[in-house]
């Protein structure tokens, strides 16, 4: 098929490479413009743009698609069979959604209709979901509301992090979009056709149910502040969901910000206020239960294991965390 690919971060790269390797004609790749990055603030192309250039594919990166008739015309002139969208970052106006012969297909990192929106991977872990997945969806004007063409689930365990789930769903999305393009369901299927396709585990067009809709809001850095009055289980999920970005953090009494990159629920019998370190192994009392911190980062240093951290900044039993609000969060 003749395709347009639209994506920006690492999540979208496996799908782009899979489509290219499968022999699809990728007429153009759309990605967010290069942004300043690093200490020198030099412009850096997005992961998708870098991958596209390595594959020899033309790249377009308009600043906006809203009220941009020149870009609409350029998009339509590509005469694509379909546009594949994966974490692109710009809203496509209806005129662009309608331009490809088969429309625009979105690779969404959740089991829709659960976790529509900007942070489905993190939200699933934060909520304690036992599974996540990928939905290939026909895009329409609403936020992740279009018909579902294919859904595949993966398990979330007590060890799952945002990074491991991201990587699993990213690879899964690339394989799933190939299946949809190879066996594209009818635009107006009969109920019997849909049942037969679902029974055979083939792509099938399904309207999203009204029940079970949840929204994953855009994450902010402040979402990473640890509230030690929460349970150890909830804080463990927060750390696993928000590392590496926006990252979880706590503070010392003097306002020093300590980033927390890992922790495990621990057993202890100790009566201490929430946020209190109860031993020399960084076990912290929570609102219910205890959490032993395993990876931390002090200002100006890299993330390190707890033992190495304590050699540079001892935190003794009785130290209270989260007792000060810093003027600038990390």
C-alpha positions in Angstrom: 0.0 0.0 0.0 0.9 3.6 -0.4 1.2 5.1 3.1 1.9 8.2 5.0 3.4 7.7 8.4 2.9 10.2 11.2 4.8 9.9 14.5 7.4 11.5 16.7 8.8 9.6 19.7 10.6 6.3 20.2 7.3 4.5 20.6 6.5 5.0 16.9 9.8 3.9 15.4 9.2 0.1 15.4 5.9 0.6 13.4 7.7 2.7 10.8 10.5 0.2 10.4 8.0 -2.7 10.2 6.0 -1.0 7.5 9.1 -0.2 5.5 10.5 -3.8 5.9 7.1 -5.2 4.7 7.5 -3.4 1.4 4.8 -0.7 1.8 5.4 2.4 -0.2 5.8 5.2 2.4 5.2 8.4 0.5 6.1 10.7 3.4 6.8 10.7 7.1 5.4 13.5 9.3 7.1 14.2 12.6 7.3 17.1 15.1 10.0 19.6 14.2 13.5 19.3 15.6 13.7 20.7 19.2 16.6 22.1 21.2 18.1 19.4 23.3 21.1 18.8 25.5 23.3 21.3 27.3 24.1 23.1 24.1 20.5 23.3 23.1 21.3 22.3 19.6 18.3 21.3 17.4 17.7 17.5 17.6 15.5 15.6 15.2 12.8 13.4 16.7 13.5 9.6 16.9 11.0 9.1 14.0 12.7 11.7 11.8 16.0 10.1 12.5 14.7 6.6 11.6 13.0 8.0 8.5 16.2 9.6 7.3 18.2 6.4 7.9 15.6 4.6 5.7 15.8 7.3 3.0 12.2 8.5 3.5 11.1 12.1 2.9 10.2 13.9 6.1 7.8 16.8 6.7 7.5 18.6 10.0 4.9 21.3 9.9 4.6 23.4 13.1 0.8 23.2 13.0 -2.0 21.5 10.9 -4.7 23.9 12.1 -5.7 26.5 9.5 -3.0 25.3 7.2 -4.5 24.7 3.7 -1.2 24.5 2.1 -0.3 21.5 4.2 -3.7 20.0 3.7 -3.2 20.2 0.0 0.3 18.7 0.2 -1.1 15.8 2.3 -3.9 15.1 -0.1 -1.5 15.2 -3.1 0.3 12.2 -1.6 -2.7 10.1 -2.7 -2.1 7.7 0.2 -4.2 4.5 0.7 -3.9 5.1 4.5 -2.1 7.2 7.0 -0.6 5.4 10.0 -0.4 7.6 13.1 1.5 6.8 16.3 2.1 9.4 19.0 2.4 12.1 16.4 1.5 15.0 18.7 -0.6 17.2 16.4 -4.4 17.1 15.9 -5.4 16.1 12.4 -8.3 18.2 11.0 -11.2 16.4 9.4 -10.0 17.3 5.9 -6.8 15.3 6.5 -8.6 12.4 8.2 -10.7 12.0 5.1 -7.9 12.4 2.5 -6.4 8.8 2.4 -8.5 6.1 0.7 -8.8 4.1 3.9 -8.6 7.0 6.2 -6.1 7.4 9.1 -5.3 4.6 11.5 -4.0 5.2 15.0 -1.7 2.9 17.0 -3.0 3.6 20.5 -1.2 2.2 23.6 -4.2 1.0 25.6 -7.2 -1.4 25.4 -9.7 1.2 24.3 -12.1 2.6 25.5 -9.9 2.5 28.6 -7.3 5.2 28.8 -8.0 7.4 25.9 -5.7 10.4 25.9 -2.1 11.4 26.4 -0.6 9.0 29.0 -2.2 5.6 28.6 0.9 3.6 29.5 1.6 5.4 32.8 -2.1 5.6 33.7 -2.6 1.8 33.4 0.3 1.2 35.9 -0.8 3.9 38.2 -4.3 2.5 38.4 -3.1 -1.0 39.2 -4.5 -2.5 36.0 -3.5 -6.1 35.4 -3.3 -5.7 31.6 -2.7 -3.1 29.0 -2.4 -3.5 25.2 -2.6 -1.9 21.8 -5.7 -0.8 19.8 -5.5 -0.1 16.1 -8.2 2.5 15.7 -9.8 4.3 12.7 -9.4 7.9 13.6 -12.2 10.4 13.8 -12.5 13.9 15.2 -13.1 12.8 18.8 -10.2 12.0 21.2 -9.5 8.4 20.6 -13.2 7.6 20.0 -13.0 6.0 16.6 -13.9 2.4 15.6 -11.5 -0.3 16.8 -10.0 -2.5 14.2 -7.7 -4.8 16.3 -6.9 -5.1 20.0 -4.2 -7.2 21.6 -3.5 -7.4 25.4 -0.3 -7.8 27.4 -0.1 -8.4 31.2 1.0 -5.9 33.7 2.8 -7.5 36.7 4.2 -6.1 39.9 7.5 -5.6 38.2 6.2 -3.8 35.1 7.6 -0.3 34.6 6.6 2.4 32.1 9.8 1.6 30.2 9.2 -2.2 29.9 5.5 -1.7 29.0 6.3 1.1 26.5 8.8 -1.2 24.7 6.4 -4.2 24.7 3.5 -2.1 23.3 5.7 -0.3 20.8 6.8 -3.6 19.2 3.3 -5.0 19.4 1.9 -2.0 17.6 4.2 -2.5 14.7 3.2 -6.1 14.1 -0.5 -5.3 14.6 -0.7 -2.5 12.0 0.7 -4.9 9.5 -2.1 -7.4 10.2 -4.7 -4.7 9.8 -3.3 -3.5 6.4 -3.1 -7.1 5.2 -6.6 -7.9 6.1 -8.5 -4.6 6.2 -12.1 -5.0 7.5 -15.0 -3.6 5.5 -16.2 -0.1 6.3 -19.8 -1.3 6.8 -19.7 -4.9 7.8 -22.7 -7.0 8.7 -22.9 -8.2 12.3 -22.3 -11.8 11.0 -19.1 -10.7 9.3 -17.8 -9.0 12.4 -18.6 -12.1 14.5 -16.8 -14.3 12.1 -13.7 -12.1 12.0 -13.5 -11.8 15.8 -13.9 -15.6 16.1 -11.0 -16.1 13.7 -8.9 -13.4 15.5 -8.9 -11.3 12.4 -9.2 -7.5 12.3 -12.8 -6.4 12.7 -14.5 -3.1 12.8 -16.1 -2.5 16.2 -17.7 0.7 17.6 -16.2 1.5 21.0 -18.6 0.7 23.9 -19.8 3.6 26.0 -19.1 1.7 29.2 -15.5 1.6 30.5 -14.3 4.9 29.1 -11.5 6.5 31.1 -9.1 9.3 30.2 -5.3 9.5 30.7 -4.4 13.2 31.2 -1.2 14.7 30.1 1.5 14.2 32.8 3.1 17.1 34.6 6.3 17.1 36.7 4.4 17.7 39.8 2.7 14.4 39.3 6.0 12.8 40.4 5.9 14.2 43.9 5.6 11.3 46.4 2.9 11.6 49.0 4.1 9.3 51.8 0.6 9.2 53.3 -0.4 7.0 50.3 0.0 3.2 50.6 3.3 1.5 49.8 1.6 -0.2 46.9 0.3 3.0 45.4 3.8 4.7 45.7 5.4 1.6 44.2 3.1 2.0 41.2 3.8 5.7 41.0 7.6 5.1 40.8 7.2 2.3 38.2 4.7 4.4 36.1 6.5 7.7 36.2 10.2 6.6 35.8 12.0 7.9 33.8 9.6 10.7 33.0 8.4 12.9 34.7 10.2 11.0 37.4 9.2 10.6 41.1 10.8 12.7 43.8 10.7 13.6 47.5 12.4 16.2 49.6 14.6 16.5 52.7 13.9 18.9 55.5 16.3 21.5 54.0 14.4 21.4 50.7 16.9 19.2 48.8 15.1 17.3 46.1 15.8 13.6 45.9 14.7 11.7 42.8 13.5 8.2 43.4 14.0 5.7 40.6 13.1 2.4 42.2 11.6 0.9 45.3 10.0 -2.4 46.6 7.3 -2.9 49.2 8.8 -4.3 52.3 7.6 -6.0 55.5 8.3 -4.3 58.8 6.7 -3.8 62.2 7.3 -0.2 63.2 5.1 2.6 64.4 6.4 5.7 62.6 4.8 8.7 60.8 4.4 8.4 57.1 7.6 9.5 55.3 9.9 8.4 58.1 13.0 6.3 57.3 12.9 3.5 59.8 16.3 1.8 59.3 19.7 2.1 57.6 18.4 0.5 54.4 16.1 3.3 53.3 12.9 1.6 54.3 10.2 4.3 54.5 7.0 4.2 56.4 4.0 4.9 54.2 0.3 5.6 55.0 0.0 1.9 55.0 2.9 -0.5 54.6 6.6 0.2 54.0 8.6 0.9 50.9 12.4 0.2 50.6 14.0 2.6 48.2 16.4 0.9 45.8 17.5 3.7 43.3 17.9 7.4 44.1 19.5 10.5 42.7 20.7 13.6 44.5 21.2 17.0 42.7 24.0 17.1 40.2 24.5 13.3 40.2 23.2 10.4 38.2 20.7 7.8 39.3 22.4 5.1 41.5 21.6 2.1 43.6 20.7 2.7 47.2 24.1 1.5 48.6 26.1 3.9 46.4 23.7 6.7 47.2 24.1 6.2 51.0 27.9 6.3 50.7 27.6 9.9 49.4 24.6 11.1 51.4 23.8 9.1 54.5 20.1 9.2 55.4 19.7 7.8 58.9 16.8 6.1 60.6 14.4 8.8 61.8 14.9 11.1 58.8 11.6 12.4 57.5 11.0 12.7 53.8 8.6 15.0 52.0 8.6 17.5 54.9 9.6 20.5 52.7 8.2 21.9 49.5 11.1 23.0 47.1 10.7 26.3 45.2 11.5 24.5 42.0 10.5 20.9 41.3 12.9 18.8 39.2 
